[in-house]
Amino acid sequence: MGFRVGALLEQLIGPPGGFILLAILGLVVMRRYQRVGFYMTASGLGLLYIASLPLTANLLLSGLEPETALSEKTLLAGDKPPQAIVILAAGRRYHAPEFAGDTPNAFALERIRYGVWLARRTLLPVLISGGLGKEESPPESVLMKQLVESEYALPVRWIETESRTTYENAKYSAKILKAEGIETIYLVTHARHIKRSMQSFKKFGLNVVPAPTVFDGKSRYDLTLRHFLPSAKSLNRTAQVFHEWVGMLWYWARY
């Protein structure tokens, strides 16, 4: 229940919901306090425009993502090289008709592909972490395991099926791994998600080597007119950054 309430509040406060709500409240307030209402509405619409710009999304993502990806040349290097690979779930498509049931969504597929790539080169065992299964639907980690083993022919050693959040991914995965004597891992997730993920896994005593995938921040590219034209894709990316910031702040305050 608490998880659902938190997700609802995030939708109401974060982009685009929070900006739209501010603009609507401004229209209501304008009937009695014209100047205050005007500024509220203008602020809501202005923030919505800014959040929808590719330039804004790129800059915000660049602030979250690590500067570089994991180098193939340094795999299994160091005094304490990783002993396992952890791939974090990222959601599902419900009732996909072409698969006659639920299937990992596009974000999960991106993580799967990189996790498999890493496993093939290191020969390390794989753990997939993700719950959120309903009574009639398997947990996300089960769906991902089935896909990895059937389509990539790569065995998955462990699955973690209880988690609902990144923090719980870390909590329950650490329990499984420590029981196997594993202390250091490669952590596979999106580049924008790696800071919050590492923060959580380190909390439970694991040494983490980040293995981020999908670097979306492109602030290093030359600016063009397109960067100042709003788009739904850019708004979605800005909302993803907001989600990460809220998550890190929440974990810091609660844990």
C-alpha positions in Angstrom: 0.0 0.0 0.0 2.8 2.4 1.0 4.6 1.7 -2.3 1.5 2.5 -4.3 0.9 5.7 -2.4 4.5 6.8 -2.9 4.2 6.2 -6.7 1.0 8.2 -6.8 2.5 11.1 -4.9 5.5 11.1 -7.3 3.2 11.3 -10.3 1.3 14.3 -8.7 4.4 16.2 -7.7 7.0 15.4 -10.4 6.9 16.2 -14.1 4.6 16.5 -15.9 1.9 16.1 -13.3 3.2 18.6 -10.8 3.6 21.3 -13.4 0.1 20.7 -14.9 -1.4 20.8 -11.4 0.4 24.1 -10.6 -1.0 25.6 -13.8 -4.6 24.4 -13.1 -4.4 25.7 -9.5 -3.2 29.0 -10.9 -6.3 29.2 -13.1 -8.5 28.6 -10.0 -6.7 31.1 -7.9 -6.8 33.7 -10.7 -10.5 34.1 -10.2 -9.9 35.8 -6.9 -6.2 36.7 -6.9 -5.5 37.5 -10.5 -1.8 38.3 -10.3 -0.9 35.4 -8.0 -2.9 33.0 -10.2 -1.3 34.3 -13.4 2.2 33.7 -11.9 1.2 30.2 -10.8 -0.1 29.3 -14.2 2.8 30.9 -16.1 5.3 29.1 -13.8 3.6 25.7 -14.3 3.5 26.1 -18.1 7.1 27.4 -18.2 8.4 24.6 -16.1 6.6 22.1 -18.3 8.2 23.6 -21.4 11.7 23.6 -19.8 11.3 20.0 -18.6 10.3 18.9 -22.2 13.5 20.2 -23.8 16.1 17.8 -25.0 18.7 20.2 -23.6 17.2 20.0 -20.1 17.0 16.2 -20.3 20.5 15.8 -21.5 22.0 18.1 -18.9 20.1 16.4 -16.0 21.0 12.9 -17.2 24.6 13.8 -17.6 24.6 14.8 -13.9 23.4 11.4 -12.9 25.3 9.1 -15.2 29.0 8.1 -14.7 31.4 9.6 -17.1 32.5 6.3 -18.6 31.3 2.8 -19.1 32.9 -0.4 -17.8 36.1 -1.1 -19.8 36.4 -4.6 -21.3 40.1 -4.4 -20.7 39.7 -4.1 -16.9 37.2 -7.0 -16.4 38.0 -9.1 -13.4 40.9 -6.8 -12.5 41.9 -5.7 -9.0 42.7 -7.3 -5.7 39.1 -8.4 -5.1 37.6 -9.0 -8.6 33.8 -9.5 -8.8 32.5 -13.0 -8.1 29.0 -12.6 -9.6 26.8 -10.4 -11.9 23.6 -8.9 -10.6 21.1 -7.7 -13.2 18.3 -5.5 -11.9 14.7 -5.8 -13.2 13.1 -2.8 -14.8 9.5 -3.6 -15.4 7.2 -5.7 -17.7 4.7 -5.5 -20.4 1.5 -6.9 -19.1 -0.5 -9.3 -21.2 1.6 -9.0 -24.3 -0.6 -10.8 -26.9 2.3 -11.9 -29.1 3.8 -13.8 -26.1 0.5 -14.9 -24.6 1.4 -13.3 -21.3 3.7 -10.9 -19.5 7.2 -10.2 -20.8 10.1 -8.0 -19.8 9.7 -4.4 -21.0 12.2 -2.5 -23.2 14.2 -1.2 -20.2 14.6 -4.8 -18.8 15.7 -6.0 -22.2 18.4 -3.4 -22.4 19.8 -4.6 -19.0 19.5 -8.2 -20.0 21.5 -7.7 -23.2 24.4 -6.0 -21.4 24.3 -8.5 -18.5 24.5 -11.4 -20.9 27.4 -9.7 -22.8 29.2 -9.3 -19.4 28.6 -12.8 -18.4 29.9 -14.3 -21.6 33.2 -12.4 -21.2 33.7 -13.0 -17.5 32.1 -16.5 -17.1 30.6 -15.3 -13.8 27.3 -16.6 -12.4 24.3 -14.4 -12.7 21.7 -13.3 -10.2 18.5 -11.5 -11.5 16.7 -9.4 -8.9 13.1 -8.2 -9.2 9.7 -9.0 -7.7 6.4 -7.2 -8.1 4.6 -10.3 -9.2 0.8 -10.5 -8.9 -1.1 -13.6 -8.0 -1.7 -14.5 -11.6 1.7 -13.2 -12.8 5.3 -14.3 -12.0 7.8 -11.9 -10.6 9.9 -9.9 -13.0 13.0 -11.9 -12.2 11.3 -15.1 -13.3 10.3 -13.6 -16.6 13.8 -12.3 -17.2 15.3 -15.7 -16.2 13.1 -17.5 -18.7 14.1 -15.1 -21.5 17.8 -15.2 -20.7 17.9 -19.0 -20.7 15.6 -19.6 -23.6 16.8 -16.9 -26.0 20.4 -16.4 -24.9 21.1 -19.9 -23.7 22.8 -18.5 -20.6 22.1 -20.2 -17.3 20.9 -18.0 -14.4 22.3 -19.2 -11.1 19.9 -17.3 -8.7 16.8 -15.2 -8.8 15.5 -12.8 -6.2 11.7 -12.5 -6.3 10.6 -10.5 -3.2 11.8 -6.9 -4.0 9.6 -4.0 -4.9 12.2 -1.2 -4.9 15.9 -0.8 -5.6 16.6 -0.8 -1.9 14.8 -4.2 -1.6 16.7 -5.4 -4.7 19.9 -4.8 -2.7 18.5 -6.2 0.6 17.3 -9.5 -0.7 20.1 -10.0 -3.3 22.7 -9.5 -0.6 21.1 -12.2 1.5 21.4 -14.7 -1.3 24.9 -13.7 -2.3 26.4 -13.6 1.1 25.1 -17.1 1.8 27.2 -18.2 -1.2 30.3 -16.4 0.1 30.1 -13.6 -2.5 31.3 -10.2 -1.4 32.0 -8.4 -4.7 29.7 -8.0 -7.7 29.2 -6.4 -11.1 25.9 -4.4 -10.9 24.1 -4.1 -14.2 21.5 -1.4 -14.5 20.8 1.8 -16.5 23.5 4.5 -16.3 21.0 6.9 -14.8 20.1 4.4 -12.1 23.6 3.3 -11.1 24.1 5.9 -8.3 21.0 4.9 -6.4 21.6 1.2 -7.0 25.2 1.4 -5.7 24.1 3.4 -2.7 21.6 0.6 -1.8 23.9 -2.4 -2.4 26.8 -0.9 -0.5 24.4 -0.4 2.4 24.2 -4.2 2.8 27.9 -4.7 2.8 28.6 -5.7 -0.8 31.5 -4.4 -2.8 30.1 -3.1 -6.1 31.7 -2.6 -9.5 29.3 -0.5 -11.5 28.3 -2.0 -14.9 26.0 0.7 -16.3 24.3 0.5 -19.7 22.4 3.0 -21.9 24.0 6.3 -21.5 21.3 8.8 -22.5 23.0 12.1 -21.4 24.3 13.8 -24.6 25.3 17.3 -23.3 28.7 16.8 -24.9 27.1 17.0 -28.4 26.9 20.3 -30.3 23.8 22.3 -29.6 21.2 22.5 -32.4 17.7 24.0 -32.7 16.3 20.6 -31.9 17.6 20.9 -28.3 15.2 23.8 -27.7 12.1 22.2 -29.1 9.9 20.3 -26.6 9.2 16.6 -27.0 7.4 13.9 -25.2 10.6 11.8 -25.1 12.6 14.5 -23.4 9.8 15.0 -20.9 9.9 11.3 -20.1 13.7 11.4 -19.6 13.4 14.4 -17.3 10.8 12.5 -15.3 13.2 9.6 -15.0 15.8 11.9 -13.5 13.3 13.3 -11.0 12.4 9.7 -10.0 16.1 9.0 -9.3 16.6 12.1 -7.3 13.5 11.4 -5.2 14.6 7.9 -4.7 18.1 8.9 -3.5 16.6 11.5 -1.2 14.1 9.1 0.2 16.7 6.4 0.9 19.0 8.9 2.5 16.2 10.2 4.8 14.7 6.8 5.7 17.7 4.5 5.8 
